[in-house]
Amino acid sequence: MPQAPGLQQVQRLSLQQVLAPQLQQSLHLLQVNALELNALVHEELQQNPLLEEEPKDEPQIEAEAAAAEREPVPDDSATDDDFKREFEVLSKLDDEWREHFAQTSSFRGRSPEQEEQHQHFFDSIVQRESLQQHLLSQLDDTDLSAEDRKVAELLIGSFNDDGYLLTPIEELAINTGLPLEQLERVLHIVQTFHPVGVGARNLRECLLIQLDRLGQSESLEAAVVSHHLDDLGRKRYGEIARALNLAIDDIQRIANFISTLEPKPGRMFSVEQDQYVAPDVIVQEVEGQYVAQLNSDQVPHLRISNTYKELMAGGEQTREAKSYIREKIRAGKFLIKCIHQRQQTILNIAKVIVERQQEFLDKGISHLKPLTMGQVAEKIGVHETTVSRAVANKYMQTPHGLFEMKFFFTPGFETATGALSNASVKEQIAKLIEREDSGNPLSDQEVVAVLKEQGIPIARRTVAKYRSELNILPSNLRKKF
């Protein structure tokens, strides 16, 4: 007889793998970039009074991590005498570290003049004016009433980074309770501001605003934008020519002029242009050899503080105080070792990249060799996922510019002269199309034939894929009449 449905309690034994909190912290520190690492470290500094940051000219990370392997950690079951002896050893080690680095450190810090120049550079960086700030400053040159000015500020605050008002103006009227007519009237005033085309609600309106400012609101260009913008984007010049009873050459001329207009008026104020990236690894040529070095300026230098000495000098400590000190010392030591391990892993990976990419460092991207994370993992003795985490959001400064470390991990092709990475093949395709006859552009199959002559075997669908990744249009859309 079948059992009636209902809730049941069942006991079951099973094995489940769970990452320990310390291992999770170690993996997270490996994956974050230098900026996030700084934030995490400063958060830990606020929570752990036995941890402190060294000045940048004293690289304590390596010393602390190496000494931490030998350093005793007070046991919870230790007696008072054991507790004192353990802290005496810690104190002695701490003094040895500082004396060692004061005498033998090979790190050369900046001179006072260099430090002043370094700080002056950062102090001299000017914050770029945002699109909203630029538009608001132009309100002062208008004779808008106080009420209309508030409406203008509302509209400007609703523009996206490209300068468009994507929120329907009817929706703004409903949400704010403002009259639709007032919103429309003030929007038209704001659309006269610089940059030309700002405040448009779509691409068509943006282009028409620019044409109107050029005195061509009644031109053929305006007619094409108003009624044939989709066909123009797909280069269906024949259909546009038939609709307007014009020659294809005339449509090509109109299209060329429209292409000079700005589809994203707010682009010049985009904050993306102000993003600065600091390299985690710097590759330099030293005595004819390329050498990878860590950029230590971006990583906090930590040490165990002298606080525990002062606590010990105070005499008796309660059991709770001893337990607290033990916990904080463990946490501080583990963080220092994690940072050291992170840095060493990144450096080991960078060394393998430099060893593999000698021709790239000498001659440029076209000589980039294929390299996989599995190959690097095997070389340095870690798991492939560790390599993936270590290179995430990390950058390498090379003689040919700044590159994401992931850039160097690409599959490749076997050619007559050896292995070639797909990044190199992409560059070859881009160069071929850049040099092509615009009136008779190369088809994907023709690109395949040219690459084959150069000893690069590649399928047509692969060329199409790479062309798409390079944001290059198909040959029929690249053709200029």
C-alpha positions in Angstrom: 0.0 0.0 0.0 1.6 3.4 -1.0 2.6 5.7 1.8 0.5 8.9 2.1 2.4 12.1 1.3 3.6 14.2 4.2 6.6 15.5 6.1 9.2 13.1 7.3 12.5 13.3 9.2 15.3 11.2 7.9 18.9 10.9 9.2 21.6 10.5 6.6 25.4 10.4 6.9 27.4 12.3 4.2 30.8 13.9 3.6 30.9 17.5 2.6 34.0 19.6 1.9 33.9 23.1 3.5 36.7 25.7 3.2 38.0 26.8 6.5 37.6 30.6 7.2 41.4 31.1 7.1 41.7 29.4 3.7 38.8 31.5 2.4 40.6 34.6 3.6 43.8 33.5 1.9 42.1 32.9 -1.4 40.3 36.2 -1.2 43.5 38.1 -0.6 45.1 36.4 -3.6 42.3 37.5 -5.9 41.8 41.1 -4.9 43.7 44.0 -6.6 46.0 46.3 -4.7 43.4 48.9 -4.0 41.0 46.3 -2.4 43.9 44.8 -0.5 44.7 48.1 1.0 41.1 48.5 2.1 41.0 45.0 3.7 44.3 45.6 5.5 43.2 48.9 6.9 40.0 47.3 8.1 42.1 44.6 9.9 44.3 47.3 11.4 41.3 48.9 13.0 40.3 45.6 14.5 43.7 44.2 15.6 45.7 46.5 17.9 48.7 44.2 17.7 49.1 44.8 14.0 50.6 47.9 12.6 51.7 49.2 9.2 55.3 49.9 8.5 56.5 52.9 6.5 56.9 52.2 2.8 60.6 52.3 3.0 60.8 49.2 5.3 59.6 46.1 3.5 58.5 44.1 6.5 56.1 41.7 4.7 58.8 39.2 3.7 60.6 39.4 7.1 57.4 39.0 9.1 56.3 36.1 7.0 59.6 34.3 7.2 59.9 34.9 10.9 56.3 33.9 11.5 57.2 30.3 10.5 59.6 30.2 13.5 57.5 32.4 15.8 55.8 30.6 18.7 52.1 31.3 19.3 50.9 31.2 22.9 48.9 28.1 23.6 45.6 28.5 25.4 46.7 25.9 28.0 50.0 27.7 28.8 50.9 28.7 32.4 51.8 32.2 33.4 55.5 31.4 33.2 55.1 29.8 29.8 53.1 32.9 28.7 55.9 35.2 29.7 58.6 33.1 28.1 56.7 33.0 24.8 56.3 36.7 24.8 60.0 37.2 25.6 60.9 35.1 22.5 58.4 37.2 20.4 60.0 40.4 21.7 63.5 39.2 20.9 62.4 38.2 17.4 60.8 41.5 16.8 64.0 43.4 17.8 66.0 41.1 15.5 63.8 41.8 12.5 64.1 45.6 12.9 67.9 45.4 13.4 68.3 43.1 10.4 66.4 45.4 8.0 68.1 48.5 9.4 71.5 47.1 8.5 71.0 44.8 5.5 67.9 45.8 3.7 68.5 46.0 -0.1 65.4 48.1 -0.6 66.2 51.6 -1.5 63.6 54.1 -0.5 63.0 57.4 -2.2 65.1 60.4 -1.3 63.3 63.4 0.3 63.5 65.1 -3.2 62.0 62.1 -4.9 59.3 61.8 -2.3 58.4 65.4 -2.8 58.2 65.0 -6.5 56.1 61.8 -6.1 53.7 63.6 -3.9 53.6 66.7 -6.1 52.6 64.4 -9.0 49.5 63.1 -7.2 48.7 66.6 -5.8 48.8 67.9 -9.4 46.2 65.5 -10.8 43.2 67.7 -11.6 39.7 66.2 -11.1 37.9 66.2 -14.5 34.7 68.2 -14.6 31.7 66.0 -14.9 29.0 66.4 -17.5 26.5 67.4 -14.8 28.9 70.1 -13.4 29.5 71.4 -16.9 25.8 71.7 -17.7 24.9 73.3 -14.3 27.6 75.9 -14.8 25.8 77.0 -18.0 22.6 77.6 -16.1 24.1 80.8 -14.8 24.1 82.2 -18.3 20.4 81.8 -18.8 17.5 83.9 -17.6 15.5 81.0 -16.2 13.3 81.7 -13.2 14.1 80.0 -9.9 11.3 77.5 -10.5 12.5 76.6 -14.0 16.1 76.4 -12.8 15.1 73.7 -10.3 13.4 71.8 -13.2 16.6 72.2 -15.3 18.7 70.8 -12.4 16.2 67.8 -12.1 16.6 67.1 -15.8 20.4 67.4 -15.8 20.6 65.0 -12.9 18.6 62.5 -14.9 21.0 62.5 -17.9 23.2 59.4 -18.2 27.0 59.4 -18.9 26.4 59.7 -22.6 24.2 62.8 -22.2 20.9 61.2 -22.9 17.6 61.5 -21.0 16.5 57.9 -21.0 13.7 58.3 -18.5 10.5 59.1 -20.3 9.6 62.7 -19.6 6.0 61.6 -19.0 7.3 59.4 -16.2 9.2 62.3 -14.7 6.1 64.4 -14.8 4.1 61.7 -12.9 6.9 61.1 -10.3 7.6 64.8 -9.6 4.1 66.2 -10.0 5.5 68.9 -12.4 3.5 69.9 -15.5 4.6 68.0 -18.6 4.6 71.3 -20.6 7.1 72.9 -18.2 9.4 69.8 -18.4 9.3 69.9 -22.2 10.0 73.6 -22.4 12.9 73.5 -20.0 14.3 70.4 -21.7 14.4 72.2 -25.0 16.4 75.0 -23.3 18.9 72.6 -21.8 19.3 70.9 -25.3 20.8 74.2 -26.5 23.7 73.7 -24.0 27.2 72.4 -24.8 28.0 69.7 -25.7 25.8 69.8 -28.8 23.2 67.0 -28.7 23.0 66.7 -24.9 19.6 66.1 -23.4 18.4 64.0 -26.4 16.0 61.1 -25.7 17.4 58.9 -28.4 20.0 58.8 -31.2 17.7 60.3 -33.8 16.9 63.3 -31.7 20.6 63.7 -30.8 21.7 63.8 -34.4 18.8 66.1 -35.4 19.8 68.6 -32.6 23.3 68.7 -34.0 22.1 69.2 -37.6 19.8 72.0 -36.5 22.7 73.7 -34.7 24.6 73.5 -38.0 21.7 75.1 -39.9 20.8 71.9 -41.7 17.4 71.1 -40.1 15.8 71.0 -43.5 18.6 69.2 -45.3 18.7 65.8 -46.9 20.9 64.7 -44.0 18.1 65.6 -41.6 15.6 63.7 -43.8 17.8 60.6 -43.8 18.2 60.8 -40.0 14.5 61.3 -39.5 13.1 58.6 -41.7 15.9 56.2 -42.6 18.2 55.9 -39.6 17.8 52.1 -39.3 18.7 51.6 -43.0 21.6 54.0 -42.6 23.0 52.0 -39.7 22.8 48.8 -41.8 24.3 50.6 -44.8 21.2 49.9 -47.0 22.1 52.8 -49.2 20.2 51.3 -52.2 16.9 51.4 -50.3 17.5 55.0 -49.0 18.4 56.1 -52.6 15.2 54.6 -54.0 13.1 56.2 -51.3 14.6 59.7 -51.7 15.1 59.3 -55.5 18.8 60.0 -55.2 22.0 58.3 -56.5 23.8 55.9 -54.3 26.9 58.2 -54.4 24.7 61.0 -52.9 23.6 58.7 -50.1 27.3 57.7 -49.5 28.2 61.4 -49.2 25.3 62.0 -46.8 26.3 59.0 -44.7 29.9 60.2 -44.5 28.8 63.6 -43.2 26.4 62.1 -40.6 29.3 59.9 -39.4 31.1 63.0 -38.4 28.4 63.8 -35.8 28.8 62.8 -32.2 26.4 59.9 -31.1 27.4 60.3 -27.5 27.7 64.0 -26.5 28.7 63.2 -22.9 31.6 61.0 -23.9 34.2 63.8 -23.4 33.2 64.0 -19.8 33.1 60.2 -19.2 34.7 59.2 -15.9 36.1 56.2 -17.6 38.8 58.4 -19.1 40.1 59.1 -15.6 40.7 55.6 -14.5 44.3 55.0 -13.4 45.8 51.6 -13.1 48.9 50.8 -11.1 50.9 47.8 -12.2 51.4 44.9 -9.8 54.5 43.8 -11.7 57.1 45.8 -13.5 59.2 44.2 -16.2 62.5 45.9 -17.0 65.6 45.1 -19.0 68.6 44.7 -16.7 72.0 43.9 -18.3 70.4 42.5 -21.4 67.9 40.3 -19.5 64.2 41.0 -18.7 63.5 40.9 -15.0 60.1 40.9 -13.3 59.8 42.9 -10.1 56.9 43.5 -7.7 55.5 47.0 -7.4 55.8 47.1 -3.6 54.4 50.7 -3.4 50.9 49.4 -3.8 51.0 46.7 -1.0 50.8 47.5 2.8 53.9 46.6 4.8 52.8 45.0 8.1 54.4 43.9 11.4 53.4 42.8 14.8 53.2 45.8 17.1 55.1 46.5 20.3 51.8 46.7 22.1 52.2 43.2 23.6 55.5 44.3 25.2 53.8 47.1 27.0 51.1 44.7 28.1 53.6 42.3 29.5 55.5 45.1 31.3 52.3 45.9 33.1 52.4 42.8 35.3 49.5 40.5 35.8 47.1 39.8 33.0 43.7 38.2 33.3 42.9 35.0 31.4 40.6 37.0 29.1 43.5 39.4 28.3 45.9 36.5 27.5 43.3 34.9 25.3 42.6 38.1 23.5 46.4 38.7 22.9 46.8 35.1 21.6 43.9 35.5 19.2 45.2 38.8 17.8 48.7 37.5 17.4 47.5 34.5 15.4 45.3 36.7 13.2 48.1 39.2 12.6 50.7 36.5 11.7 48.3 34.8 9.4 47.5 38.0 7.5 51.2 38.8 7.1 51.8 35.3 5.7 48.8 35.5 3.4 50.1 38.8 1.9 53.6 37.4 1.5 52.2 34.3 -0.2 50.1 36.4 -2.5 53.0 38.5 -3.5 55.3 35.5 -4.0 52.6 33.7 -6.2 52.2 36.8 -8.4 55.9 37.1 -8.8 56.4 33.4 -9.6 53.7 33.7 -12.3 55.3 36.9 -13.7 58.6 35.2 -14.0 57.1 32.4 -16.0 55.4 34.9 -18.3 58.7 36.8 -18.9 60.5 33.5 -19.6 57.9 32.4 -22.1 57.3 35.8 -23.8 60.9 36.9 -24.6 60.0 37.6 -28.2 57.0 39.7 -27.2 59.2 41.8 -24.9 61.7 42.3 -27.7 59.3 42.8 -30.7 55.7 43.4 -29.6 52.3 41.8 -29.7 52.7 40.1 -33.1 55.2 37.8 -31.4 53.1 36.8 -28.4 53.4 33.0 -27.7 50.5 30.8 -26.6 50.4 30.2 -22.9 47.8 28.5 -20.6 47.2 28.8 -16.9 47.7 25.0 -16.6 51.2 25.3 -18.0 52.1 28.0 -15.5 50.5 26.1 -12.6 52.6 23.1 -13.4 55.7 25.2 -13.7 55.4 26.9 -10.3 53.7 23.9 -8.5 50.2 25.3 -7.7 46.7 24.5 -8.9 45.4 26.1 -12.1 42.6 27.9 -10.1 45.3 29.5 -8.0 46.9 31.0 -11.1 43.5 32.2 -12.3 42.8 34.0 -8.9 46.3 35.4 -8.8 46.2 37.1 -12.2 42.6 38.5 -11.8 42.6 42.3 -11.9 46.4 42.4 -11.9 48.5 44.4 -14.3 52.0 44.1 -15.7 54.1 47.0 -17.0 56.2 46.0 -20.0 58.4 47.8 -22.5 55.4 47.7 -24.8 52.9 49.2 -22.4 50.6 48.2 -19.5 48.8 44.9 -19.9 46.4 42.9 -17.8 48.2 39.7 -16.7 45.4 37.7 -18.2 46.3 39.1 -21.6 49.3 36.7 -21.7 47.2 33.6 -21.3 45.9 32.8 -24.8 45.6 29.6 -26.9 47.3 29.6 -30.2 48.1 28.1 -33.6 50.9 25.9 -34.8 52.5 27.7 -37.8 55.5 26.8 -40.0 57.7 29.0 -37.8 56.3 27.8 -34.5 53.4 28.5 -32.1 51.5 31.8 -32.5 48.9 33.1 -30.0 45.4 34.1 -31.0 46.2 37.7 -29.9 48.9 37.8 -32.5 46.5 36.4 -35.1 43.9 39.1 -34.2 46.5 41.8 -34.7 47.4 40.3 -38.1 43.7 40.4 -39.1 43.3 44.0 -37.9 46.3 45.1 -39.9 45.1 43.3 -43.1 41.7 45.1 -42.8 43.3 48.4 -42.0 45.4 48.3 -45.2 42.5 47.0 -47.4 41.0 48.8 -50.3 37.9 50.5 -48.9 36.1 50.2 -52.2 36.8 46.4 -52.3 37.2 45.2 -48.7 38.5 41.8 -47.9 35.9 39.1 -47.2 36.5 36.6 -44.3 37.5 33.9 -46.9 40.0 36.2 -48.5 41.5 36.9 -45.1 41.8 33.2 -44.5 43.7 32.9 -47.9 46.1 35.7 -47.0 46.9 34.3 -43.5 47.4 30.8 -45.1 50.0 32.3 -47.4 51.7 33.7 -44.2 51.8 30.2 -42.7 48.9 30.7 -40.4 46.2 28.0 -40.8 42.8 29.3 -39.7 39.2 28.6 -40.4 36.8 31.1 -41.9 34.5 31.0 -38.9 37.5 31.7 -36.6 38.3 34.8 -38.7 34.6 35.9 -38.4 34.8 35.4 -34.6 38.0 37.3 -34.2 36.7 40.1 -36.5 33.6 40.4 -34.3 35.7 40.5 -31.1 37.7 43.3 -32.7 34.5 45.2 -33.4 35.2 45.2 -37.2 32.1 45.1 -39.5 31.6 42.5 -42.2 33.0 43.3 -45.7 29.7 44.4 -47.1 29.3 47.0 -44.4 32.9 48.2 -44.7 32.5 49.0 -48.4 32.6 52.6 -49.4 31.2 53.5 -52.8 
